[in-house]
Amino acid sequence: MPLVRIDLRKGKPAAYARAIGEAVHRAMVETIDVPVRDHFQVITEHDSDHLIYDRSYLGVERSDSVVFVQVVMSSGRDVAKKQSFYARIAALLRENPGIAAEDVVITLVENEREDWSFGKGEAQYVVLRRDQWK
């Protein structure tokens, strides 16, 4: 189960934030083997004083449309899959809602399957058979 956190500046319509979440989820399904029903996201909007970033770090020119995407997920994907994931998110966000690739910052935080509980105080990935995860 990836848990996705998306942070962006306040002031955009709800459909804009929803489009970001949908694009991120689609990219996960298409590139890093996330089941379509495995959909958990927190989208947070911030005023300008609480969304801080360097406008040109590593030679990438960012605008006030910058979006931070953090994905906490089980480890095991190789570098090529991760790179494909980053590129797919950027492409999808460019299509809808129209965010420049330069404004998409992505971080992955990896852990192990036993580090997840989906409720009931249980570690479902430990106690359930793998075919029950989907």
C-alpha positions in Angstrom: 0.0 0.0 0.0 1.5 3.2 -1.0 0.4 6.2 1.1 0.6 9.3 -1.0 1.0 12.8 0.4 0.5 15.7 -2.0 1.3 19.2 -1.0 0.5 22.3 -3.1 -0.2 26.0 -2.7 -3.8 27.1 -1.7 -6.0 28.8 -4.2 -6.7 26.2 -6.9 -10.1 24.6 -7.5 -10.9 21.2 -5.9 -10.8 19.6 -9.4 -7.1 20.7 -9.7 -6.1 18.8 -6.6 -8.3 15.9 -7.5 -6.6 15.7 -11.0 -3.2 15.6 -9.3 -4.2 12.7 -7.1 -5.7 10.8 -10.0 -2.5 11.3 -12.1 -0.3 10.1 -9.3 -2.4 7.0 -8.7 -2.6 6.2 -12.4 1.2 6.5 -12.6 1.6 4.1 -9.7 -0.7 1.5 -11.3 1.0 1.8 -14.7 4.6 1.8 -13.6 5.3 0.4 -10.2 2.7 -2.4 -10.0 0.3 -0.9 -7.5 -3.2 -2.5 -7.6 -5.9 -0.1 -8.8 -7.8 -0.5 -5.5 -4.7 0.4 -3.4 -5.6 4.1 -3.3 -4.7 6.1 -0.2 -3.9 9.8 -0.4 -3.7 12.9 1.7 -3.8 16.2 -0.2 -2.9 19.3 1.7 -2.9 22.9 0.5 -0.6 25.5 2.1 -0.4 29.3 2.1 2.8 30.8 0.7 4.4 31.1 4.1 4.1 27.3 4.7 5.2 25.9 1.3 8.9 26.6 1.1 11.2 25.6 -1.7 14.2 26.8 -3.7 13.1 28.2 -7.0 16.2 26.9 -8.9 17.8 24.1 -6.9 19.8 21.7 -9.2 19.1 24.0 -12.1 15.4 23.3 -12.2 13.3 26.5 -12.4 10.2 26.2 -10.2 7.1 28.4 -10.0 4.4 29.0 -7.5 2.6 26.0 -9.0 5.1 23.6 -7.4 3.7 20.3 -6.2 5.4 18.0 -3.7 4.5 14.3 -4.0 5.7 11.9 -1.3 5.0 8.2 -1.6 5.6 5.9 1.3 5.7 2.3 -0.1 7.1 -1.1 0.5 10.6 -1.5 -0.9 11.6 -3.7 -3.8 11.2 -1.6 -7.0 14.4 -1.2 -9.1 15.8 2.2 -10.2 14.4 1.8 -13.7 10.8 1.4 -12.4 11.2 4.4 -10.1 12.5 6.5 -13.0 9.6 5.4 -15.2 7.3 6.4 -12.3 8.7 9.9 -12.0 8.5 10.5 -15.7 4.9 9.2 -15.9 3.7 11.5 -13.1 5.3 14.5 -14.8 3.7 13.6 -18.2 0.3 13.0 -16.7 0.4 16.2 -14.6 1.4 18.2 -17.7 -1.7 16.8 -19.5 -4.1 17.5 -16.6 -4.2 19.8 -14.7 -1.4 21.5 -16.8 1.6 21.5 -14.3 5.0 22.0 -15.8 7.4 19.1 -15.2 9.8 21.5 -13.4 7.1 22.0 -10.8 6.8 18.4 -9.8 9.0 17.3 -6.9 8.7 13.6 -6.0 10.2 11.6 -3.1 9.9 8.0 -2.3 10.1 6.6 1.3 10.5 2.9 1.4 9.8 0.4 4.2 8.9 -3.2 4.6 5.6 -5.0 4.4 5.4 -5.6 8.1 5.5 -1.9 8.7 1.8 -1.5 7.5 -1.5 -1.9 9.3 -4.6 -1.2 7.4 -6.9 -1.3 10.4 -8.0 -3.6 13.3 -4.5 -3.4 14.8 -3.3 -6.1 12.4 -0.3 -6.3 10.1 -2.4 -7.6 7.1 0.7 -8.1 4.9 2.0 -10.4 7.6 -1.1 -12.4 8.5 -3.0 -12.6 5.2 -2.0 -14.7 2.2 -0.5 -12.7 -0.7 -3.5 -13.4 -3.0 -5.7 -11.6 -0.4 -3.8 -8.3 -0.7 -5.6 -7.1 -3.8 
